[in-house]
């Protein structure tokens, strides 16, 4: 897979060869760019960063836990990058879970000045099964975002789907949805036609 970034302003007449920045996957079937998010400055260097998901895992192959790759904005400004140039790689914890199928940035929740992330994994198993029941899951990932490889940790949170094949986490969103001055998180179980606002 590949990700193409077009710098503004835009008139929607550009072709793919006009991309200002390109990030390429490095192995077949990695599906780099399955989802993309520009969350702002996650690294504290003053430049906006880029999150790119691969539902097959970084560097493809059988690493199908999925992963979210964080690219530093300053490094991308050079104009070209590879999957392995990611500053931080956040790995899913289940094979075939589609970790990274949806992403949203949440304003700082823990007081360190850095946004948190919400990541969906709609094919994840439920909490009490390992046989592919596809409840789906949504992960709340807490900052900071150090360089290197990052597994899901004890400070992270997970919400599991309500039923097998519910597909929780196929889409997520964050913002003041209820217009009450606080940050809300919306997650969907598309197979059940249900959206939850947390």
VOSEDREN-318861 format. One record per residue: x, y, z of N, C-alpha, C in turn. Coordinates in steps of 0.02 Angstrom, whole numbers. Atoms other than C-alpha are relative to their C-alpha. Example, Ala and Ser with C-alpha at 12.3 -4.5 7.8 and 13.67 -1.06 7.14 Angstrom:
VOSEDREN-318861
+--------+---------+--------+---------+----------+--------+--------+---------+--------+
| n_east | n_north |   n_up | ca_east | ca_north |  ca_up | c_east | c_north |   c_up |
+--------+---------+--------+---------+----------+--------+--------+---------+--------+
|     45 |     -59 |      0 |     615 |     -225 |    390 |     45 |      60 |      0 |
|    -42 |     -59 |     -3 |     684 |      -53 |    357 |    -39 |      55 |     37 |
+--------+---------+--------+---------+----------+--------+--------+---------+--------+
***
This chain:
VOSEDREN-318861
+--------+---------+--------+---------+----------+--------+--------+---------+--------+
| n_east | n_north |   n_up | ca_east | ca_north |  ca_up | c_east | c_north |   c_up |
+--------+---------+--------+---------+----------+--------+--------+---------+--------+
|     41 |     -60 |      0 |       0 |        0 |      0 |     43 |      63 |      0 |
|    -34 |     -64 |      0 |      46 |      183 |    -15 |    -48 |      54 |     24 |
|     37 |     -58 |    -23 |     -10 |      347 |     60 |     27 |      62 |    -36 |
|    -19 |     -60 |     37 |      -9 |      508 |    -42 |    -28 |      61 |     37 |
|     20 |     -61 |    -34 |     -15 |      679 |     40 |      5 |      59 |    -47 |
|      3 |     -59 |     43 |     -68 |      834 |    -56 |     -5 |      62 |     44 |
|      0 |     -61 |    -40 |     -24 |     1000 |     24 |    -46 |      52 |    -30 |
|     46 |     -51 |     23 |    -149 |     1142 |     15 |     35 |      62 |    -24 |
|     72 |       4 |     12 |    -224 |     1246 |    -52 |    -17 |     -47 |    -58 |
|     21 |      50 |     49 |    -325 |     1128 |   -162 |    -52 |      27 |    -48 |
|     54 |     -14 |     46 |    -430 |     1143 |   -317 |    -30 |     -65 |    -28 |
|     27 |      67 |     17 |    -464 |      954 |   -334 |     11 |     -18 |    -74 |
|    -17 |      19 |     69 |    -382 |      944 |   -506 |     64 |     -40 |     -3 |
|    -65 |      35 |     -1 |    -221 |      856 |   -451 |    -10 |     -74 |    -17 |
|     -2 |      72 |     10 |    -176 |      680 |   -505 |     47 |     -31 |     51 |
|    -40 |      34 |    -51 |     -87 |      549 |   -400 |     74 |      16 |     -7 |
|    -71 |     -15 |     10 |      81 |      595 |   -477 |     18 |      69 |     27 |
|    -13 |     -67 |    -26 |      62 |      771 |   -406 |      6 |       1 |     76 |
|     -5 |       2 |    -74 |      71 |      712 |   -224 |     64 |      32 |     24 |
|    -59 |     -33 |    -29 |     188 |      816 |   -117 |     40 |     -47 |     44 |
|    -32 |      48 |    -45 |     226 |      674 |      5 |    -26 |     -70 |    -16 |
|     20 |      69 |     13 |     224 |      486 |    -20 |     32 |     -45 |     54 |
|    -24 |      52 |    -46 |     239 |      345 |    108 |    -19 |     -68 |    -30 |
|     11 |      65 |     32 |     258 |      171 |     34 |      6 |     -57 |     49 |
|     -9 |      63 |    -34 |     230 |        1 |    110 |     59 |     -37 |    -31 |
|    -61 |      34 |     21 |     374 |     -120 |     94 |     -8 |     -74 |    -16 |
|     12 |      69 |     17 |     294 |     -290 |     73 |    -70 |      -7 |    -30 |
|     64 |      12 |     31 |     150 |     -363 |    -25 |    -55 |     -10 |     52 |
|     60 |      12 |    -40 |     -24 |     -361 |     52 |      3 |      29 |     70 |
|      0 |     -31 |    -67 |      20 |     -249 |    199 |    -60 |      48 |      8 |
|     58 |     -45 |      1 |    -127 |     -134 |    150 |     13 |      62 |     41 |
|    -17 |     -63 |    -32 |     -37 |       18 |    217 |    -47 |      55 |    -26 |
|     48 |     -52 |     20 |    -160 |      163 |    217 |    -72 |     -22 |      5 |
|     69 |      25 |     -9 |    -312 |       59 |    264 |    -43 |      54 |     31 |
|     29 |     -61 |    -24 |    -357 |      211 |    368 |     55 |      51 |     14 |
|    -47 |     -54 |     -8 |    -272 |      379 |    389 |    -31 |      52 |     47 |
|     24 |     -52 |    -45 |    -285 |      513 |    523 |     54 |      52 |     10 |
|    -45 |     -54 |    -17 |    -204 |      683 |    547 |    -22 |      27 |     68 |
|     24 |     -15 |    -67 |    -217 |      703 |    737 |     28 |      63 |     31 |
|    -35 |     -57 |    -28 |    -113 |      860 |    760 |     70 |     -21 |     23 |
|    -69 |      12 |    -24 |      53 |      865 |    853 |     -1 |     -49 |     59 |
|     -2 |      51 |    -53 |      74 |      703 |    952 |     69 |      -4 |     32 |
|    -69 |      10 |    -23 |     263 |      715 |    975 |     28 |      62 |     34 |
|    -22 |     -60 |    -34 |     277 |      892 |   1042 |     54 |      39 |    -34 |
|    -52 |     -36 |     36 |     393 |      956 |    907 |    -27 |      59 |    -40 |
|     29 |     -58 |     34 |     273 |     1087 |    839 |    -26 |     -13 |    -69 |
|     26 |      17 |     66 |     229 |      996 |    678 |    -55 |     -53 |      6 |
|     53 |      50 |      0 |      72 |      897 |    640 |     27 |     -67 |    -25 |
|    -23 |      67 |     17 |      98 |      710 |    631 |    -53 |     -36 |    -41 |
|     45 |      39 |     42 |      17 |      576 |    524 |     -4 |     -71 |     27 |
|     12 |      69 |    -20 |     -61 |      411 |    580 |    -25 |     -39 |    -61 |
|     18 |      42 |     56 |     -73 |      272 |    452 |     -9 |     -71 |     26 |
|     13 |      68 |    -24 |    -151 |      102 |    487 |     11 |     -51 |    -56 |
|     -3 |      58 |     43 |    -116 |      -67 |    409 |    -33 |     -57 |     36 |
|     37 |      52 |    -36 |    -241 |     -201 |    454 |     35 |     -68 |     -5 |
|    -39 |      62 |      4 |    -113 |     -335 |    406 |     62 |       3 |     43 |
|    -59 |      -6 |    -42 |      19 |     -271 |    525 |     58 |      31 |    -37 |
|    -56 |     -33 |     33 |     179 |     -175 |    491 |     44 |     -50 |    -36 |
|    -44 |      41 |     41 |     291 |     -245 |    356 |    -35 |     -63 |    -25 |
|     38 |      52 |     34 |     151 |     -360 |    295 |      9 |     -69 |     28 |
|     -8 |      69 |    -20 |     169 |     -548 |    298 |    -59 |     -24 |     41 |
|     53 |      28 |    -41 |      71 |     -641 |    430 |    -12 |      41 |     63 |
|      9 |     -41 |    -59 |      78 |     -498 |    555 |    -68 |      33 |      1 |
|     66 |     -27 |     12 |    -109 |     -478 |    538 |    -36 |      20 |     64 |
|     31 |     -32 |    -58 |    -138 |     -410 |    713 |    -23 |      70 |    -18 |
|     12 |     -70 |     16 |    -145 |     -242 |    626 |     45 |      45 |     40 |
|    -43 |     -47 |    -34 |     -48 |      -89 |    677 |    -16 |      71 |    -22 |
|      5 |     -70 |     16 |     -54 |      100 |    683 |     71 |      28 |      0 |
|    -66 |     -28 |      8 |     103 |      188 |    620 |     -3 |      76 |      5 |
|     -2 |     -72 |    -11 |     146 |      364 |    677 |     61 |      28 |    -35 |
|    -54 |     -32 |     37 |     249 |      470 |    558 |      7 |      72 |     23 |
|    -15 |     -67 |    -23 |     332 |      628 |    620 |     -7 |      49 |    -58 |
|     12 |     -48 |     53 |     277 |      780 |    522 |     63 |      30 |    -29 |
|    -63 |     -28 |     25 |     453 |      852 |    509 |     35 |     -48 |    -47 |
|    -33 |      50 |     43 |     520 |      690 |    435 |    -37 |      -6 |    -66 |
|     39 |       6 |     62 |     378 |      679 |    309 |     10 |      61 |    -46 |
|    -10 |     -60 |     40 |     416 |      856 |    253 |     56 |      -8 |    -51 |
|    -53 |      13 |     49 |     566 |      784 |    161 |    -28 |     -26 |    -65 |
|     35 |      16 |     62 |     440 |      718 |     35 |     -9 |     -72 |    -16 |
|      6 |      71 |     17 |     460 |      529 |     37 |     16 |     -41 |     61 |
|    -14 |      43 |    -57 |     454 |      391 |    165 |    -20 |     -72 |    -14 |
|     16 |      70 |      4 |     441 |      205 |    191 |    -36 |     -20 |     64 |
|     36 |      26 |    -58 |     334 |      103 |    310 |     46 |      -5 |     60 |
|    -47 |      11 |    -55 |     488 |       66 |    414 |     27 |      66 |     29 |
|    -21 |     -65 |    -26 |     519 |      254 |    438 |    -47 |      26 |     55 |
|     47 |     -23 |    -51 |     373 |      266 |    560 |     36 |      12 |     66 |
|    -31 |     -17 |    -65 |     424 |      350 |    724 |    -24 |     -49 |     54 |
|     30 |      44 |    -50 |     306 |      242 |    828 |    -46 |     -49 |    -35 |
|     45 |      51 |     27 |     216 |       79 |    788 |    -39 |     -30 |     59 |
|     44 |      26 |    -53 |      67 |       28 |    896 |    -32 |     -64 |    -28 |
|     22 |      65 |     25 |      27 |     -157 |    875 |    -66 |     -20 |     32 |
|     59 |      33 |    -28 |    -142 |     -241 |    895 |     21 |     -63 |     38 |
|    -17 |      57 |    -42 |    -153 |     -391 |   1010 |    -34 |     -65 |    -20 |
|     32 |      61 |     23 |    -255 |     -518 |    909 |      9 |      -8 |    -75 |
|     -4 |      14 |     72 |    -227 |     -600 |    741 |    -68 |      11 |    -33 |
|     61 |      -8 |     38 |    -355 |     -549 |    612 |    -50 |      49 |     30 |
|     47 |     -43 |    -35 |    -431 |     -414 |    723 |    -19 |      63 |    -40 |
|      8 |     -63 |     38 |    -418 |     -272 |    593 |     13 |      60 |     44 |
|    -20 |     -57 |    -42 |    -339 |     -161 |    726 |     22 |      57 |    -45 |
|    -15 |     -57 |     42 |    -331 |       12 |    649 |    -52 |      14 |    -53 |
|     52 |     -10 |     50 |    -489 |       -3 |    545 |    -32 |      69 |      5 |
|     26 |     -68 |    -10 |    -546 |      163 |    620 |     43 |      32 |     55 |
|    -40 |     -37 |    -49 |    -454 |      298 |    719 |    -31 |      68 |     12 |
|     19 |     -69 |    -18 |    -495 |      459 |    810 |     47 |      25 |     53 |
|    -41 |     -33 |    -51 |    -392 |      581 |    912 |    -47 |      32 |     51 |
|     40 |     -27 |    -55 |    -459 |      634 |   1082 |     42 |      52 |     36 |
|    -39 |     -50 |    -37 |    -404 |      797 |   1166 |     26 |     -28 |     66 |
|    -37 |      25 |    -58 |    -285 |      771 |   1311 |    -46 |     -17 |     59 |
|     40 |      23 |    -56 |    -368 |      668 |   1449 |     40 |      -9 |     64 |
|    -40 |      17 |    -59 |    -222 |      633 |   1566 |     46 |      57 |     22 |
|    -36 |     -59 |    -25 |    -148 |      808 |   1584 |     71 |       8 |    -23 |
|    -69 |      -7 |     23 |      14 |      783 |   1488 |      5 |      44 |    -62 |
|     -1 |     -45 |     56 |     -35 |      901 |   1348 |      0 |     -33 |    -68 |
|     -3 |      38 |     62 |     -38 |      764 |   1215 |    -67 |     -37 |    -10 |
|     63 |      34 |     12 |    -195 |      693 |   1132 |      5 |     -76 |     12 |
|      8 |      73 |     -3 |    -254 |      515 |   1164 |    -29 |     -24 |    -66 |
|     27 |      29 |     62 |    -311 |      396 |   1027 |    -53 |     -52 |     15 |
|     49 |      54 |      0 |    -462 |      286 |    998 |      9 |     -39 |    -64 |
|    -14 |      43 |     58 |    -432 |      138 |    882 |    -49 |     -58 |     -1 |
|     47 |      54 |      7 |    -558 |       13 |    817 |     32 |     -63 |    -27 |
|    -21 |      65 |     24 |    -532 |     -173 |    787 |    -63 |     -43 |     -9 |
|     67 |      29 |      6 |    -699 |     -237 |    717 |     -2 |     -76 |     -4 |
|      0 |      74 |      2 |    -644 |     -419 |    699 |     29 |     -31 |     63 |
|    -29 |      27 |    -62 |    -573 |     -437 |    875 |    -50 |     -46 |     35 |
|     41 |      46 |    -39 |    -637 |     -580 |    982 |    -24 |      35 |     63 |
|     25 |     -25 |    -64 |    -739 |     -548 |   1138 |     47 |     -17 |     57 |
|    -46 |       9 |    -56 |    -659 |     -549 |   1311 |      8 |     -71 |     24 |
|     -1 |      68 |    -26 |    -698 |     -731 |   1346 |      6 |     -53 |    -54 |
|     -4 |      48 |     54 |    -665 |     -812 |   1179 |     62 |      12 |    -42 |
|    -57 |      -6 |     44 |    -523 |     -846 |   1061 |    -10 |     -38 |    -64 |
|     14 |      42 |     58 |    -610 |     -937 |    920 |    -30 |      39 |    -58 |
|     21 |     -39 |     57 |    -648 |     -794 |    803 |    -73 |      20 |      0 |
|     70 |     -17 |     -2 |    -817 |     -734 |    862 |    -15 |      71 |    -24 |
|      7 |     -66 |     31 |    -786 |     -557 |    797 |    -48 |      47 |     35 |
|     38 |     -51 |    -36 |    -870 |     -458 |    934 |     20 |      70 |    -23 |
|    -28 |     -65 |     13 |    -757 |     -314 |    885 |     21 |      33 |     66 |
|    -24 |     -35 |    -59 |    -669 |     -196 |   1004 |     22 |      71 |    -18 |
|    -26 |     -68 |      6 |    -624 |      -13 |   1029 |     50 |      10 |     56 |
|    -54 |     -10 |    -48 |    -461 |       31 |   1115 |     10 |      74 |     12 |
|    -19 |     -67 |    -19 |    -429 |      192 |   1209 |     74 |      -1 |     19 |
|    -73 |       3 |    -10 |    -241 |      220 |   1198 |     23 |      66 |     31 |
|    -22 |     -58 |    -38 |    -161 |      338 |   1322 |     71 |      20 |    -19 |
|    -67 |     -26 |     14 |     -13 |      450 |   1282 |     45 |     -11 |     62 |
|    -36 |     -29 |     56 |     135 |      477 |   1280 |     14 |     -51 |    -56 |
|    -14 |      41 |     59 |     195 |      411 |   1112 |     75 |      -3 |    -13 |
|    -73 |       3 |      9 |     380 |      365 |   1129 |     17 |     -33 |    -66 |
|    -24 |      30 |     62 |     481 |      317 |    978 |     10 |     -75 |      9 |
|    -10 |      72 |     -2 |     490 |      133 |    936 |    -65 |     -39 |     -4 |
|     58 |      44 |      2 |     371 |      -13 |    948 |    -38 |       3 |     66 |
|     41 |      -6 |    -60 |     225 |        0 |   1069 |    -56 |     -51 |     -2 |
|     55 |      47 |     -6 |     111 |     -142 |   1123 |    -56 |      32 |     41 |
|     54 |     -24 |    -42 |     -58 |     -115 |   1204 |     21 |     -11 |     73 |
|    -26 |       2 |    -68 |     -25 |      -78 |   1388 |    -54 |       2 |     53 |
|     46 |       1 |    -57 |    -104 |      -81 |   1560 |    -39 |      65 |      7 |
|     34 |     -64 |     -5 |    -148 |      103 |   1549 |    -52 |      10 |    -55 |
|     49 |      -5 |     54 |    -248 |       75 |   1389 |    -66 |     -32 |     22 |
|     66 |      24 |    -16 |    -433 |       36 |   1391 |    -29 |     -36 |    -60 |
|     31 |      35 |     55 |    -538 |      -84 |   1288 |    -74 |      -9 |     14 |
|     72 |      11 |     -2 |    -724 |      -93 |   1253 |    -17 |     -53 |    -51 |
|     15 |      55 |     45 |    -787 |     -257 |   1178 |    -71 |       6 |    -27 |
|     67 |       1 |     30 |    -935 |     -280 |   1062 |    -48 |     -42 |     41 |
|     51 |      30 |    -42 |   -1099 |     -340 |   1135 |    -18 |     -71 |    -21 |
|     20 |      66 |     26 |   -1127 |     -494 |   1024 |     50 |     -23 |    -52 |
|    -42 |      24 |     55 |   -1031 |     -606 |    903 |    -20 |      33 |    -66 |
|      8 |     -31 |     66 |   -1008 |     -526 |    732 |    -31 |      70 |      2 |
|     27 |     -68 |     -6 |   -1063 |     -356 |    798 |     42 |      50 |    -38 |
|    -44 |     -45 |     37 |    -911 |     -273 |    719 |     14 |      66 |     34 |
|    -15 |     -62 |    -35 |    -885 |     -144 |    856 |     69 |      25 |    -20 |
|    -64 |     -29 |     17 |    -748 |      -25 |    803 |     12 |      10 |    -74 |
|     -8 |     -12 |     71 |    -778 |      -20 |    616 |      2 |      75 |    -15 |
|     -5 |     -73 |      4 |    -804 |      167 |    640 |      0 |      29 |     70 |
|     -4 |     -36 |    -64 |    -762 |      285 |    783 |      5 |      75 |    -15 |
|     -6 |     -72 |      7 |    -771 |      472 |    809 |      6 |      30 |     70 |
|     -8 |     -35 |    -64 |    -729 |      597 |    947 |    -13 |      74 |    -10 |
|     14 |     -71 |      2 |    -786 |      773 |    986 |    -57 |      16 |     49 |
|     55 |     -19 |    -44 |    -918 |      870 |   1081 |    -66 |     -13 |    -36 |
|     58 |      21 |     38 |   -1060 |      772 |   1004 |    -65 |      24 |     33 |
|     61 |     -18 |    -36 |   -1188 |      814 |   1139 |     -4 |      74 |     17 |
|     -1 |     -73 |     -8 |   -1140 |      999 |   1142 |     -7 |      21 |     74 |
|      2 |     -16 |    -72 |   -1114 |      999 |   1331 |     68 |      23 |     26 |
|    -66 |     -25 |    -20 |    -934 |     1060 |   1331 |     51 |     -53 |     17 |
|    -47 |      54 |    -14 |    -854 |      889 |   1358 |     10 |     -43 |    -62 |
|    -17 |      42 |     58 |    -772 |      768 |   1237 |    -39 |     -65 |      4 |
|     36 |      63 |      6 |    -882 |      623 |   1182 |     34 |     -44 |    -51 |
|    -27 |      49 |     47 |    -833 |      465 |   1091 |    -59 |     -41 |    -27 |
|     53 |      40 |     32 |    -949 |      379 |    966 |     32 |     -61 |    -32 |
|    -23 |      63 |     29 |    -924 |      197 |    918 |    -60 |     -38 |    -28 |
|     56 |      33 |     34 |   -1029 |       89 |    803 |      7 |     -76 |      0 |
|      7 |      71 |     14 |   -1086 |      -91 |    793 |    -43 |      -6 |    -63 |
|     39 |      -5 |     62 |   -1136 |      -88 |    609 |    -44 |     -61 |    -14 |
|     41 |      59 |     13 |   -1199 |     -267 |    603 |    -66 |       1 |     39 |
|     61 |      -6 |    -40 |   -1327 |     -221 |    736 |    -34 |      68 |    -11 |
|     28 |     -67 |     14 |   -1362 |      -45 |    667 |     -5 |      42 |     63 |
|     -1 |     -36 |    -64 |   -1314 |       31 |    835 |     62 |      45 |      3 |
|    -55 |     -45 |    -15 |   -1205 |      182 |    874 |     -5 |      22 |     73 |
|     -2 |     -20 |    -70 |   -1153 |      218 |   1053 |     39 |      64 |      7 |
|    -37 |     -61 |    -17 |   -1101 |      389 |   1120 |     20 |      -6 |     73 |
|    -27 |      10 |    -67 |    -989 |      377 |   1273 |     22 |      66 |     30 |
+--------+---------+--------+---------+----------+--------+--------+---------+--------+
***
